[in-house]
């Protein structure tokens, strides 16, 4: 593909992205956040997120697959526990889970 074709492809991709974003802005003003449709979409989004996180813990890929299941599960439990213990603080929950995972990984590497 020549250089002009690549620039045209880039402009088309940018245009397609911004058309959907613009439609989202226009439509979002008309959506009732307390409505049933919004609740269904929220449930689907949470289910997808839970599924992806579960897959990372149970069936990881790449380097994460080389770590023991115990390390992944235990650090997740600690992170969720800290999240609820500190009034649903996402930053503390995430940091504590990552810190526990890191400490367990370092301890295993040292032994």
Secondary structure, DSSP 8 states (H G I E B T S, - for coil): --HHHHHHHHHHHHHHHHHHHHHHHHHHTT--TTSHHHHHHHHHHHHHHHHHHHHHHHS--GGGGGS-HHHHHHHHHHHHHHHHHTTS-HHHHHHHHHHHHHHHHHHHHH-
